[in-house]
């Protein structure tokens, strides 16, 4: 049974999930961007981007693999300004840096059921410290929910996706 976290001032909702230490998941760098990445018990891999110089002026989360509740040809879920499902070649997602090198599978840490990872949003001069905040949470039975809250470059709304064996959806 997981512990309940205190409310995170950057994220609304998700209070039933325990927040993991973001630094433990910060294992990705590419073109001046870095990110946190994780793998679920069901083998879904996800990445949350953190912008250059730790100032996230653009937020993005994506997951790939055999996504629960979707047809096999839809192996990719993404949320930035909006959320969508589609297809990407997994080989394109398993590399980083320049020159391109394969990502060590050990760099994907487990986000266990009952845990969430929070990527703070805009920092360094933003009037709203909650804009572009991203969160992913692993639920029971292979469920994964990822969203970007207060997206400042589209409509200010929260967008995300739910991956679930009972049916996946975007919002």
C-alpha positions in Angstrom: 0.0 0.0 0.0 1.5 3.4 -0.9 1.6 6.4 1.3 -0.5 9.4 0.5 1.6 12.5 -0.4 1.0 15.9 0.9 -0.6 18.1 -1.8 2.0 19.3 -4.3 1.8 23.1 -4.8 2.6 22.7 -8.5 0.1 20.0 -9.3 -3.6 19.8 -8.6 -5.1 16.3 -8.1 -3.0 13.1 -7.8 -3.0 13.4 -4.0 -3.4 9.6 -3.6 0.0 9.0 -5.2 3.4 9.2 -3.5 5.8 11.7 -5.1 9.2 10.2 -6.2 12.4 12.1 -6.0 12.7 13.7 -9.4 16.5 13.7 -9.3 16.5 9.9 -9.2 14.7 9.9 -12.6 16.7 12.7 -14.3 18.6 10.4 -16.7 18.1 11.9 -20.2 19.9 14.7 -22.1 19.5 15.7 -25.7 20.2 19.0 -27.5 20.4 21.0 -24.3 17.2 19.5 -23.0 17.1 17.0 -20.2 14.4 14.9 -18.8 13.1 12.4 -16.4 12.3 9.0 -17.7 10.7 5.9 -16.2 9.3 2.5 -17.0 6.1 1.0 -15.6 5.5 -2.5 -14.3 3.8 -3.2 -17.6 6.8 -2.2 -19.7 5.6 1.2 -20.9 8.4 3.8 -21.1 7.8 7.5 -20.6 9.8 10.7 -20.7 9.0 14.1 -19.2 11.0 17.0 -20.8 12.6 19.7 -18.8 13.7 22.7 -20.9 17.1 24.1 -21.4 18.7 25.8 -18.4 16.0 24.4 -16.1 13.4 26.8 -17.5 10.6 24.9 -19.0 9.1 27.2 -21.6 7.6 24.2 -23.4 6.4 21.1 -21.7 6.1 17.6 -23.2 5.5 14.1 -22.0 5.4 11.0 -24.1 5.1 7.3 -23.5 5.7 4.4 -25.9 5.6 0.6 -26.0 2.7 -1.8 -25.9 0.2 0.7 -24.6 -2.7 -0.8 -22.7 -6.2 -0.3 -24.1 -5.0 0.7 -27.6 -4.6 -1.2 -30.8 -1.0 -2.6 -31.4 -0.4 0.0 -34.2 -0.7 2.8 -31.6 2.4 2.6 -29.6 3.0 6.2 -28.8 1.1 8.7 -26.5 2.0 12.3 -26.3 0.9 15.5 -24.5 2.2 19.0 -25.1 -0.3 21.6 -26.2 -2.8 18.8 -26.8 -2.8 15.0 -26.3 -2.8 12.3 -29.0 -2.0 8.7 -29.7 -0.1 7.5 -32.7 2.9 5.4 -34.0 6.6 6.1 -33.6 9.5 3.8 -34.4 10.8 2.7 -31.0 14.4 2.8 -32.2 14.0 6.6 -32.6 13.0 7.0 -29.0 15.7 4.8 -27.5 18.7 7.1 -28.3 20.0 10.4 -26.9 22.9 12.9 -27.2 25.1 13.8 -30.1 26.3 11.6 -31.7 23.2 9.5 -31.2 23.8 6.7 -28.7 21.4 4.0 -27.4 20.0 4.6 -24.0 21.0 2.2 -21.3 17.9 0.2 -20.2 19.1 0.7 -16.6 18.4 4.5 -17.1 14.7 3.7 -17.0 13.8 3.6 -13.3 10.5 1.9 -12.2 7.6 4.2 -11.4 5.7 1.7 -9.3 1.9 1.6 -8.9 0.9 4.3 -6.4 3.8 6.6 -7.3 3.9 9.9 -9.3 6.6 11.9 -10.8 6.3 15.7 -11.0 8.2 17.9 -13.4 8.0 21.6 -12.3 6.8 23.9 -14.9 7.9 27.4 -15.9 10.6 28.8 -13.7 13.1 31.6 -13.8 11.0 34.7 -14.2 7.6 33.3 -15.0 4.7 35.1 -13.4 3.0 31.7 -12.7 5.2 29.0 -11.3 2.5 26.4 -12.0 2.3 26.9 -15.7 3.4 23.9 -17.8 3.8 21.6 -14.8 3.8 18.0 -15.8 2.9 14.8 -13.9 2.7 11.1 -14.6 1.2 8.6 -12.1 1.2 4.8 -12.2 -1.9 3.3 -11.0 -3.0 -0.3 -10.3 -3.4 -2.8 -13.1 -1.0 -1.1 -15.5 -2.8 2.3 -15.6 -0.7 5.3 -16.4 -2.0 8.9 -16.4 0.2 11.8 -17.7 -0.8 15.4 -18.0 0.4 19.0 -18.4 -1.4 21.5 -16.2 -1.9 25.2 -17.0 -0.3 25.0 -20.4 0.6 28.6 -21.1 1.1 28.3 -24.9 -2.2 26.8 -26.0 -5.3 27.5 -24.0 -4.2 27.4 -20.4 -6.1 24.2 -19.8 -4.9 20.8 -18.6 -4.3 18.2 -21.2 -3.2 14.6 -20.9 -3.8 10.9 -21.5 -4.8 7.9 -19.6 -3.4 4.5 -20.6 -5.5 1.7 -19.1 -6.4 -1.9 -20.0 -10.0 -0.9 -19.6 -9.6 1.7 -22.4 -7.2 4.6 -23.0 -8.2 8.2 -23.8 -6.9 11.7 -24.2 -8.2 14.9 -22.8 
